[in-house]
Amino acid sequence: MKRLYIVLIISSALVNQLSAQVADNNIDIGLGIGGSEGSLSTSYVHNWQLGKKKKWSLGVGGRLTNYLGKNQYYLTAPASITSGETGPQVFFIENIIENIDSVQFASAQVNSLNASFNVGYQVHPKVFVGFNIDLFGVSFGAKQDGRYFEGNSGNTTSGKPTSLNVLLISDNDIGSLNSELFARYSLNATWGIKAGFQFLFTEYSTDTEVQQSPEPNDRFRNKSAMFTAGVTYFINKK
C-alpha cells in the first residue's frame, strides 16, 4: 500500500508538471517507400515543450499505419528462438541462423493502430528534429496465403496479422510496431513538411504452428527500413 501511495504521488506530480508546460498538437500524414513495399501513416501528436527555452518536446500520440508488401519474407519472430534467450540482453546477441525459418506472403497487408511516444528538439525556429515509436496497440487485416520455408523445403500455409502489439526490446517485441526519425520544416503556422527514416515491424501469425524446431512457433516478422516523407498540420503551434 505504501509503494502504491508513493507511485500515485509521483504520477500526480508528473501530470501536474506536464500540464503546466506549453503544449503543441498536430496531425502527421506520411508515406514510407521501400523495395516492393510501402506504408501510409496517419498520426495525432500531443507534445509538451520543456526546458527554459522550450526547445525540447516530449509527448504521446496515436498512429494508424497501413502497410503493403509484395513477395515479402517474414522470419521467425520470438526472441526465445531467434536468440535462444529473452530479456533486454537479446538486443546485443546475434541471431541463431539455424533456428530461423520464414513464410513468404505474395501480398502482405497489415493495419496497425498504436499509442506512440514522441521526443524532439527545435534546432531552429522553422526546423524540428524528432523521433517517435509505437508502444502498444492492435493490428488487423485479411488472411493471406503464404509459403512456409524450412531450409530448402516449402509448404503452403496461411496467416493473419498478429492482433496484439507490444513494444518490449528487439525480438521480444510482439506484433506490428512503427518508429520514425525525421526532420520537419515549418512552412507557416499551419503547415509543415517532413522527411526521414522509418523502421517498421509487421508480424503475421500462421493458422498453425508451422515451425516445430527448436520449439513450436506460429509468429513471423518482417523488418522494413524505408524512406519516409509527409506533411504536418499544426492544430495549435506555440
C-alpha positions in Angstrom: 0.0 0.0 0.0 2.9 2.4 0.9 4.5 1.7 -2.5 1.3 2.4 -4.3 0.8 5.6 -2.4 4.3 6.8 -3.5 3.7 5.8 -7.1 0.4 7.8 -7.1 2.2 10.9 -5.6 5.0 10.7 -8.2 2.4 10.2 -11.1 0.3 13.1 -9.8 3.4 15.4 -9.6 4.4 14.4 -13.2 1.0 15.1 -14.6 0.8 18.5 -12.9 4.3 19.4 -14.2 3.4 18.5 -17.8 0.0 20.2 -17.6 1.9 23.4 -16.7 4.0 23.2 -19.8 3.2 24.7 -23.2 1.6 22.0 -25.5 1.6 21.5 -29.2 -0.9 19.4 -31.1 -0.5 18.3 -34.7 -1.6 15.7 -37.3 1.1 14.0 -39.5 0.5 12.1 -42.7 3.5 10.2 -44.1 4.4 7.8 -46.9 7.1 5.1 -46.4 8.8 3.8 -49.5 10.9 0.7 -49.7 11.8 -2.2 -52.1 8.4 -3.7 -53.2 6.8 -2.3 -50.1 5.3 0.9 -48.7 3.3 2.3 -45.9 0.8 5.1 -45.1 1.0 6.5 -41.6 -1.5 8.9 -40.0 -0.6 10.3 -36.6 -2.1 12.5 -33.9 0.7 14.1 -31.7 0.4 15.9 -28.4 3.8 17.3 -27.3 4.8 19.3 -24.3 7.6 21.9 -24.7 10.2 21.6 -22.0 13.2 23.5 -20.7 13.9 27.2 -20.2 13.9 28.0 -23.9 11.1 25.4 -24.7 13.3 23.8 -27.4 12.7 20.2 -26.1 9.5 18.4 -26.8 8.1 15.3 -25.1 4.8 13.7 -25.8 2.4 11.0 -26.7 0.0 10.3 -29.5 -1.7 7.7 -31.7 -0.8 6.3 -35.1 -2.6 4.3 -37.7 -0.1 2.5 -40.1 -1.2 0.8 -43.3 1.4 -1.5 -44.8 1.6 -3.2 -48.2 4.3 -5.5 -49.4 4.8 -7.7 -52.4 6.6 -11.1 -52.1 7.8 -10.3 -48.6 9.6 -12.8 -46.4 8.5 -13.0 -42.7 11.1 -14.5 -40.4 10.8 -16.4 -37.1 9.8 -13.7 -34.6 10.1 -14.9 -30.9 13.4 -13.9 -29.2 13.4 -17.3 -27.4 14.0 -18.9 -30.8 16.0 -16.3 -32.7 18.4 -15.6 -29.8 17.9 -18.6 -27.6 17.1 -16.1 -24.8 14.6 -13.5 -23.7 15.1 -10.2 -21.9 16.9 -6.9 -22.7 20.2 -8.7 -23.5 18.8 -10.1 -26.8 19.5 -6.6 -28.3 23.2 -7.5 -28.1 23.0 -11.2 -29.1 23.4 -12.4 -32.7 20.6 -14.4 -34.2 21.0 -18.2 -34.3 20.6 -18.6 -38.1 19.7 -22.3 -38.0 16.7 -21.5 -35.8 15.1 -19.1 -38.2 12.5 -20.2 -40.7 10.4 -18.0 -43.0 7.0 -17.5 -44.5 6.7 -15.7 -47.8 3.5 -13.7 -48.5 2.8 -12.7 -52.1 0.6 -9.8 -50.9 1.2 -8.8 -47.3 -1.2 -6.2 -45.9 -1.1 -5.2 -42.2 -3.0 -2.3 -40.5 -1.9 -1.3 -37.0 -3.3 1.2 -34.5 -0.9 2.1 -31.7 -0.2 4.6 -29.0 3.1 6.3 -29.5 5.9 8.1 -27.7 7.5 11.2 -29.1 10.6 13.2 -28.4 12.2 16.1 -30.4 14.2 19.3 -30.4 13.7 22.7 -32.1 17.0 23.4 -33.7 15.8 26.5 -35.5 12.5 28.4 -35.4 11.5 26.6 -38.6 13.4 23.3 -38.2 12.4 20.5 -35.8 14.1 17.1 -35.5 12.3 14.2 -33.7 11.9 10.5 -33.0 8.7 8.6 -32.4 8.0 4.9 -31.6 4.8 2.8 -31.2 4.2 1.5 -27.7 1.2 -0.8 -27.8 -2.0 -1.3 -29.7 -3.8 -3.7 -32.1 -3.4 -4.9 -35.7 -5.9 -6.2 -38.2 -6.0 -7.4 -41.8 -7.3 -10.1 -44.1 -6.0 -13.7 -44.0 -3.2 -14.2 -46.6 -2.0 -17.4 -48.2 1.7 -17.9 -48.0 4.5 -20.4 -48.3 6.5 -21.7 -45.2 10.1 -22.5 -45.7 12.3 -24.6 -43.5 15.7 -24.8 -45.1 15.1 -25.7 -48.8 11.7 -27.3 -48.3 8.4 -25.3 -48.5 4.8 -25.9 -47.7 1.7 -23.8 -48.2 0.2 -22.1 -45.2 -1.9 -19.0 -44.3 -1.9 -16.4 -41.7 -3.3 -13.1 -40.3 -1.7 -10.1 -38.7 -0.9 -10.7 -35.1 -3.6 -9.0 -33.1 -1.7 -7.6 -30.1 1.2 -5.1 -30.5 3.6 -4.5 -27.6 7.0 -2.7 -27.6 9.5 -4.7 -25.5 13.1 -4.9 -26.7 14.3 -6.1 -30.1 12.9 -9.6 -30.9 11.0 -9.6 -27.6 8.5 -7.2 -29.4 5.1 -8.6 -30.2 3.1 -7.6 -33.3 3.4 -4.6 -35.6 5.2 -1.5 -34.5 6.4 1.6 -36.3 9.1 4.1 -35.5 10.5 7.2 -37.2 13.5 9.5 -37.2 12.7 12.7 -39.0 13.4 16.4 -39.7 10.5 18.9 -40.2 10.4 22.3 -41.8 7.6 24.7 -40.9 6.2 26.4 -44.0 4.0 28.6 -41.8 1.9 28.5 -38.6 -0.4 25.8 -40.1 1.7 23.5 -42.3 5.0 21.8 -42.3 6.8 19.2 -44.5 8.9 16.4 -43.1 11.3 13.6 -44.3 13.2 10.9 -42.6 13.8 7.2 -41.9 11.1 4.7 -40.9 11.8 1.3 -39.2 8.6 -0.8 -39.3 8.0 -4.2 -37.8 5.0 -6.1 -39.2 4.0 -9.5 -38.0 1.8 -12.5 -39.1 0.5 -15.4 -37.0 0.0 -18.6 -39.1 -3.1 -20.7 -38.6 -1.0 -23.5 -37.1 2.5 -23.7 -35.5 4.2 -24.5 -38.8 7.6 -24.2 -37.3 8.4 -27.1 -34.9 12.1 -26.8 -34.3 13.7 -25.8 -31.9 10.2 -25.2 -30.5 6.6 -24.8 -31.9 6.1 -21.3 -33.4 3.4 -19.5 -35.4 4.7 -15.9 -35.3 6.8 -14.4 -38.2 8.1 -10.9 -38.5 9.2 -8.6 -41.3 11.5 -5.7 -40.6 11.2 -2.9 -43.1 13.6 0.1 -43.4 12.1 2.8 -45.6 12.5 6.4 -46.6 9.5 8.5 -45.4 8.1 11.9 -46.4 5.0 13.7 -45.4 3.1 16.7 -44.2 2.2 18.1 -40.8 -0.9 20.1 -39.9 -0.4 22.2 -36.8 -3.6 22.3 -34.8 -2.1 24.8 -32.3 1.6 25.7 -32.7 3.1 27.7 -29.9 
